[in-house]
Amino acid sequence: MVFWGYEDRGRLAGIMGLQDVHDVNLIRNAYVAPARQRAGIGSKLLAHLQRMSTKPMLVGTWAAASWAIRFYERHGFALVSPQRKTALLKAYWTIPERQIETSVVLANPPDRG
C-alpha cells in the first residue's frame, strides 16, 4: 500500500492510500482533517490516485457513511449490488463478517458483474 498526502501551509491536511491487489486497486484510508473538509482536498487526492491507476478501482466504506458514498459517486464510482459487494469484500479485503454486513463497495469504472 502506498499513501499520498496533501499538505497545506506546511501541515498535513489529508491522506489517501492505494493498494494493488491482484486485478484491482483499492482505495484505502482516505481521510481529510475535519477543519479542512469540503475544500477539495479529498477530490485532489482521489484524482491523483485515479491518474496513477491502470486497473479498476474499488473502495469499501460503511453503508451508513452517506457522505462518503456521495463523494465517490461524484467522482465516477457506483455502488455494486449487495451480492457482488459480499464477493468483492471477501476477495480483496480481510474483514470480519459483521463488517461485511454493514459495508458497501463502490467501483470505478462501474462494476458490471
C-alpha positions as CSV (number, residue, x, y, z in Angstrom):
1,M,0.0,0.0,0.0
2,V,1.3,3.5,-0.9
3,F,0.0,6.6,0.7
4,W,-0.2,10.1,-0.6
5,G,-0.7,13.2,1.5
6,Y,-2.0,16.7,0.8
7,E,-0.1,19.4,2.6
8,D,-1.5,22.9,3.2
9,R,0.7,25.6,4.6
10,G,3.2,23.1,5.9
11,R,0.6,20.9,7.6
12,L,-0.8,17.6,6.5
13,A,-4.4,18.1,5.6
14,G,-5.4,14.8,4.1
15,I,-4.2,11.3,3.1
16,M,-5.3,8.6,0.8
17,G,-3.8,5.2,0.1
18,L,-3.8,3.0,-2.9
19,Q,-3.3,-0.8,-2.6
20,D,-2.6,-3.0,-5.6
21,V,-4.5,-6.3,-5.1
22,H,-4.5,-8.8,-8.0
23,D,-6.5,-7.2,-10.8
24,V,-7.8,-4.1,-9.0
25,N,-6.6,-1.1,-7.0
26,L,-8.2,-0.5,-3.6
27,I,-8.6,3.0,-2.2
28,R,-7.6,2.7,1.5
29,N,-7.7,5.0,4.5
30,A,-9.0,8.2,2.9
31,Y,-9.0,11.0,5.5
32,V,-9.2,14.8,5.4
33,A,-8.7,16.8,8.6
34,P,-12.2,17.9,9.8
35,A,-11.3,21.6,9.6
36,R,-10.2,21.2,6.0
37,Q,-13.1,19.1,4.7
38,R,-15.2,20.4,1.8
39,A,-12.2,22.3,0.5
40,G,-11.5,20.0,-2.4
41,I,-8.6,18.1,-0.8
42,G,-10.2,14.7,-1.0
43,S,-11.1,15.3,-4.6
44,K,-7.5,16.3,-5.4
45,L,-6.1,13.2,-3.7
46,L,-8.6,10.9,-5.4
47,A,-7.9,12.5,-8.8
48,H,-4.2,11.8,-8.3
49,L,-4.9,8.2,-7.5
50,Q,-7.2,7.8,-10.5
51,R,-4.4,9.2,-12.8
52,M,-1.9,6.7,-11.3
53,S,-4.2,3.6,-11.5
54,T,-4.3,1.4,-14.6
55,K,-6.7,-1.1,-13.1
56,P,-10.4,-0.9,-12.0
57,M,-10.7,0.8,-8.6
58,L,-12.7,-0.3,-5.6
59,V,-13.4,1.4,-2.3
60,G,-15.2,0.0,0.7
61,T,-17.0,2.1,3.2
62,W,-19.7,1.8,5.9
63,A,-23.2,1.7,4.4
64,A,-24.2,4.4,6.9
65,A,-21.5,6.8,5.6
66,S,-23.8,8.5,3.1
67,W,-21.4,11.5,2.8
68,A,-18.6,9.1,1.7
69,I,-20.8,7.3,-0.8
70,R,-21.9,10.6,-2.3
71,F,-18.3,11.7,-2.6
72,Y,-17.2,8.7,-4.5
73,E,-20.3,8.8,-6.7
74,R,-19.5,12.4,-7.7
75,H,-16.1,11.1,-8.8
76,G,-17.4,8.3,-11.1
77,F,-17.8,5.4,-8.7
78,A,-21.0,3.4,-8.5
79,L,-22.4,1.1,-5.8
80,V,-22.2,-2.6,-6.6
81,S,-25.1,-4.9,-5.9
82,P,-25.3,-6.4,-2.4
83,Q,-24.3,-9.9,-3.7
84,R,-21.4,-8.5,-5.6
85,K,-20.3,-6.5,-2.6
86,T,-20.0,-9.6,-0.4
87,A,-18.0,-11.4,-3.1
88,L,-15.6,-8.4,-3.5
89,L,-15.1,-7.8,0.2
90,K,-14.2,-11.5,0.7
91,A,-11.9,-11.5,-2.3
92,Y,-10.0,-8.3,-1.7
93,W,-10.3,-7.4,2.0
94,T,-9.7,-9.3,5.2
95,I,-12.5,-8.1,7.4
96,P,-14.9,-9.7,9.9
97,E,-18.3,-10.9,8.7
98,R,-20.1,-8.2,10.7
99,Q,-18.2,-5.5,8.8
100,I,-19.1,-7.2,5.5
101,E,-22.8,-6.9,6.5
102,T,-22.5,-3.2,7.3
103,S,-20.3,-2.1,4.4
104,V,-20.8,-1.2,0.7
105,V,-18.4,-1.3,-2.2
106,L,-18.2,1.3,-5.0
107,A,-16.4,0.6,-8.2
108,N,-14.8,2.8,-10.9
109,P,-15.5,2.0,-13.7
110,P,-18.9,0.9,-12.5
111,D,-19.0,-2.8,-11.9
112,R,-20.8,-4.9,-14.5
113,G,-20.5,-8.2,-12.6
